[in-house]
């Protein structure tokens, strides 16, 4: 509210100034967002900034970082920098699509079961059942049945996340549907679909955004775990998980091979969680008022 | 007035909320929030329902609008029973019946602009589109004392009284014949209360809308009511024209309620009937007359027989064994 008044009264400050003010007020969003933006940019521009991540150069095996190989090479003489950058593509792709997929399906289920008590009784028991399945086990089972591909990994990681989203949405719907303005909408002749979409759905968005960041972070970790176990993405794609798995034998003589993917994984997950925490503080009205 | 058929006829309206316990949600009892409430509402009049908190007066309002489903009884709007209708069948009747809520903050969607809030019923009932709808919303806003430009603002930019005016504009938008006003001014400052009440009276004259006005504040009720229904523990105990009820209350509970209202005169003295004890639980209401546990005049019969609401004097109904039809409305005697 105050920012709106300030913005209306004074001449608009330069974008850089406004960004600086925003960053000072929301340090976690700024740090997480910046890191994430840098990684995403690098992943998007991978062919421009990195060499070939797949080609073997046995002559260059286990070279330490140098001008030619920024982060050295691995046991097969592959460029660790290029592999790390390309690995980010898989991680970000999996994180993002899992979050979108889980949120889209969980949102629909949550809205329906929050509003219709009959749907609720059946669907939420089903959700409880799904929640009991660990993502890694489901993924291993699915990959062994359907073969390994990024798509299967995404589906396998997303399914156990759906109940978490559905429960969150359902709880918001249950509290919002009791508010007088929803009764007012019914009294004004609004149809159920309109009540759900116009009066209830918007209240679920802020907690959903926050939940989506956490799902994204955990999906990246699970994907790395699956790749590490060799049960995820096909091994010919460079991913942080399979880089760590292949490099762990050479940890003593070539630590850079494991350091780069490990550090990137930790950094990306940390920055997503920072972003999520920052967004939660900003979007949750109860927390925001305290600040 | 009684020769014209009433716009709203409520008969035997009952709402029992089940109390669920345990793993299988067994019903272990019922909260008898409303039990056999009957009354009629004439076009253009104001019927107030008064009673202390928890007596079921808001539940009556919500049951009539089918915002909660009544357990039994009928609600006839223009002679048609609307209690059995599904949501689609209900829609044309919703247009004739609107509601204003107590809480001016929670009753407006914080994410919609004032124009969207007031325009929503117009949109739903297909009453106006596009520029026509904007014009209509602007006129409604002006009619309730807001500026037309207010339609582009969000609810948080309005004060409590202004928000209640928005609520009124929304209720008036589909040109209803009945507005259920559920404690519409209880959340407002006294000075603003008077403004909103006077606005409601003006709107009633202009649009001919009937109010079912739910309140616990006798001062407010005295200002706006044509007739008053007094509720105690889910039942109507007395129903009469305003002056009759204030001057010759027939039910002991009404008497106590009036005695409890403050008088703006420090020198005023009056016989005060002060009730003892608390309202009994609506889960296990007392047998016989529900008021007998606190009634200073109660006799043996009151503990056994449930008194019916009877027309004791012309247009004056009460549910009390001690009031026989045609008898003089004098003071009651304490037994013993």
Interface residues (C-beta under 8 A of the other chain):
Chain A: X1 X179 X180 X181 X183 X184 X185 X186 X187 X188 X189 X190 X191 X192 X194 X198 X199 X202 X203
Chain B: X62 X65 X67 X87 X91 X94 X95 X97 X98 X99 X101 X102 X103 X106 X107 X108 X109 X111 X112 X120 X121 X124 X125 X156 X167 X170 X173 X174
